[in-house]
Amino acid sequence: MRATWRGLPARLYEAGWEPGLTVPAADGSPLVTDHYFPRAEGDFPTLLVRSPYGRGLPWSPQYGMLFAEQGFHVVLQSCRGTGGSGGTFDLWRNEAADGLATVSWLRAQPWFDGTLGTVGPSYLGYVQWALALDPPPELKAMVVQVGLHDPHALFHADGAPRLENALAVGSGMTHQHRGMGPFVRATLRLQRRLREVTEARPLRGAYVRAVGGEVPWLDEVMAHPDAKDPYWRGASVAAAADGLGVPTSLVTGWHDALVDQTFEQYGRLRRAGCETALLVGPWTHTSALQRGWPEVFAESLAWLRAHLQDDPSGLRPSRVRVHVGGEDAWRDLDDWPSDPAAGSWFAAARGSLTRRAPADRAELTSFRYDPEDPTPSLGGPLLSGTAGPRDNAALEARDDVLTFTGPPLTEPVDVLGPVAARLTVSTDTGHADVFTRLCDVDPQGRSVNVCDGLGRVRTEGDEPSHVTVPMSSTAHRFAAGHRIRWQISGGAHPSYARNPGTGQSALDATAFTPVRITLHTDSALLLPTRDDGAGETVTGTPPAP
């Protein structure tokens, strides 16, 4: 690791390892636990790291060894039903009780000095929030990295299954805790069979060929697209942040599949008056722990030292630090978001974009979405290695993708905050999805995605429907000479399951119906920009087909 990541701090202590301890879960099930510690006399605070992904690579070196070298006891534990621990794994139902049971065990350990912190990414963030629902008095700090608090939002977007992410989670949860070899083989199998599985009719149960067996909890989460379904009761632990008094550091990336959950966590903590910090880098879910690890580790270590070792010397002065895309620079902010409400950029004739609102509402243009030949997904907020910014040229050349583009900018435009699309659309079948994306077009015409989102549209007859589609958040500078582009299509497959156009469940549909989607002139892209642009027209030459 030190050869790979040159920015890691020098170790302060030699690290020791006590593997294979048994901790009783809430119901007595044995939870297999490894203990890492500094080989030195004296008291050291403890970090609790609970994982369903095993205790080997990368968790052992990145969390066990590195933090022990910096003066922490580290308790690395396999969640029930994983990594040799007893019981049956459930995506959320046992984590709060099992976390408290582990803290109870810690109190009896002679090396535990009564000062506890938590740290970890993804589902390792979920278990932290679960513990924080009823935080034990020893809990003094949390570091949630690219973290989860709402399982429903990971698997569904406005009723549309997040298909590719669901398959990645199913494969990872099933195989990673069994060791690096089984996990690598499972990942390669999923890559080989992704198209076969995501194009299956029906989708329900087809994942077995890609994941390597049945996963009952995956069947269940995909079969319940409605967040208000009783099935999801208790799944979200977002409320833990509402009254939390435990200082909490949040880390995410602009192309992380869970970035919106991190921003929700931050907002809840700020409203509760909880001490918090936010770091947002140019990362995906996985690259935050790879390419971004020196920054992520430094941020995490500084927070834990400040609140567990009474050493605030490594803390940065600002509450928020974000990486600004397009500028490739870090920016310190007092809060997030830091800018006023978004301004409207309207779709207009000939593929142009204008700041001037239309005089009246009328049909602007239309396209045909065919689920037999679904609009493909490209980059964006995924859990796989295909996530992140990509050249959208091939995608935008398709007949089922609309683009609206402004002229070359005469000065930079900064977009900082949540982005959304306010759409007025009509359809000829009554059932459709709308995928909408913000892109940055450079002087050579290369269009790169910045952020995006998908919403479900339901219409009756010729009457148009109004829908607002959240498109996540961004901190991005559109440089002088670049153009702002708004991209609209009827889906992004296999990131999202294709809408069959019939109203039938995407999991059970075997027959598909093409849909004609018509966009109306009052449809607008909502961008939080620093320029006021009131009444300014930014129409320009439409992009080449």
Buried (B, 14 or more C-beta within 10 A) or exposed (E): EEEEBEEBBEBEBEBBBEEEBEBBBBEEBBBBBBBBBBEEEEEBBBBBBBBBBBBBEBBBEBBBBBBBBBBBBBBBBBBBBBBBBBBEBBBBBBBBBBBBBBBEBBEEBEEBBEBBBBBBBBBBBBBBBBBBBEBBEBBBBBBBBBBBBBBBBBBBBBBBBBBBBBBBBBBBBBBBBBEEEBBEEBBEBBBEBBEEBBBBEBBBEBBBBBBBEEBEBBBEBBBBBEBEEEBBEEBBBBEBBEEBEBBBBBBBBBBBBBBBBBBBBBBBBBEEEBBBBBBBBBBBBBBBBEBBBBBBBBBBBBBBBBBBBEEEEBBBEBBBBBBBBBBEEBBEBEEBBBBEEBBBBBBBEEBBBBBBEBEEEEEBBBBEBBBEBBBBBBBBBBBBEBBBBBBBBEBBEBEBBBBBBBBBBEEBBBBBBBBBBBBBBBBBBBBBBBBBBBBBBBEEEEBBBBBBBBBBBEBEEEEBBEBEBBBBBBBBBBBEEBBBBBBBBBBBBBBBBBBBBBEBBBBEBEEBBBBBBBBBBBBBBBBBBBBEBEEEBBBBEBBEE
